Structure formats: structure tokens, C-alpha cells
């Protein structure tokens, strides 16, 4: 909890954070198998929890492969149990698909669930900001991992657990490459391994003064790092932020237009927005678009894709409310 708290995204109940709960539960079942507890439900439960984690966050499927490698390396699972592990992974997806199929929404579900694999990567932060945000975690990993590996005295079971936690590190890095949306939330994948190594490092301390002082130093650094980094690191580049006065709807890819405006738009996701706007000729889709635009009621509408002419012709009530502003290059609401 302390290590996760050093990341700003851990304060938000994000899909990546919710997925971590089920990854840890699946990991616990892997540990039970490594401890020579041989039960079929261990494999089924591990796959089931990984399947739920994948529904929360699709790149979590990477951990299915790496935990399977751990099972194969440190135990001798029968092929039947490996199939149970695979069945557990697919079961939550099949249940979700059945629900959407019953609601006649299986194609939108499949499209929204898998489309991220085929999309181009979206970089919400720069590479420098990404590594700066995780610099404390990376520091802990680089400094404490060699100490634990070289000085740690582990039992056979503890040694296997250590190797599993080390296997999760490349898994976490692979998730960063697979995910199409790069952000600080991806650093949460390193938290379990770093927590394990950090705990064992503290247990290896022998001098009394370090046994007392080091835990306090670690805890204080974890608490203060986000405050100093996010409060002062970019103070030279910080600009005075004023409270947005204009509500804006942008029909396009550029999200930077919302930096100094209040968001009043249902069109945030580019691909999903295009799918809806392309269905203006269908009654049900047109009805939903009209309700969303009417409820948003922005002061200004920017149109990068050229849909507004068709929207205004389709909805006379909206056409009466907006006029083209040549100076701003947008449709402005008539008060």
C-alpha cells in the first residue's frame, strides 16, 4: 500500500488498480501449488482470477503466460490441470459475452474489448515524465534487488517464491509495451515485486541502527516523494491555470483543446465517436446522439472531422442554438 501510494494513479480506482487485486489472488493460488498443495481448484481459481483481471484490463492477459511459466518451472502440473487453468481464464470472458449477446450488444462488446490491440499507441505523457514518476520505484528495484539476491538466505520454498516475483518484473515491462495507452498507471504492475524485494531487504538488515532507521527512511521517502515531485519538480514550467469559463465539445482527435476549457462532450474516444457519428442515418443512433449533445449543451463546438453540417441538418433544434464563428473556427451557442 505504501509503495502504491507513491504513484498518483493509485489514488484513482482505475481498471489497472482493480485488476491488481485479482492478479494477487491468482498469484496466491500459484504459491499454494508451489507449496505442493495439489488440488484441481487451485489451477481453476488461478485462471478464473486472471480472467476477471483481463476483463478489467486487457493487457493483464500477459500475466497468464508468465504465471503458467512459473507453474511449469517450479511444479509439475498435469496437462489436465493446465487445461483447467486455461478454462478458468476464458470462463469470465464467455460469461460477459453471453450477457452482451442476450442484450444484443455482443458486437459492440467485442469491438470495444479487443480494438485496443489494433490501435496505435497513445502517449499521454512523455517518456521522461514516465521514468521520472517511477524513479523512486526504479531506484528501489535497482538498489535492493542485487542485495536480496546476493545476501538473502532462503529456504527452498522461499527461493521459488523469489524467482516467481522476479519473473513478474519482465511481465510488468511487457504490459507497458502491449498497452496502447501509456501512462503512470502502468507502474502499478511493478509494485508486487518491489514490495517483496523491499520487505526481504529490511529483514536482511543486521545492525540495530539500520533495523530501526531504514524502515522509517523508506516509509518517509515513499510518502514525501509524490509531494515533492509533483509539487515542485515542474515548477519552472508551470503556468497559471485559470478556471475554465467556456464549455467545449470537440469532435476530433485533439484533446489538448480541453486544457483551458470545460469538457462538455460525449465524443472523447475517437474511434467510438466515429462509430456513433457514422450511424446518424439510423434512428436509434441518431436519437442517442441528439440526447447526448442536448444534455452536454456546450458553449462552443469544434469540428475536426466535418460532421457538424450533417448533425445540424439532422437536428433542427440544435441548428437553432448554434452559429458558425469565423474568428474562432467553431460553432458558438446563441444565447
RAZI-V389968 format. One record per helix or strand. SS is the DSSP state (2 for helix, 1 for strand). FROM is the first residue (numbers start at 0). TO is the last residue. Records with the same first field share a line. If there is no record, write none. Layout:
SS = FROM-TO / FROM-TO
//
This chain:
2 = 1-4 / 7-10 / 14-33 / 39-55 / 57-73 / 78-101 / 105-117 / 126-132 / 134-150 / 155-177 / 183-203 / 207-231 / 255-257 / 269-276 / 282-295 / 307-313 / 315-318
1 = 121-122 / 180-181 / 246-250 / 261-262 / 299-302 / 321-324 / 329-332
//
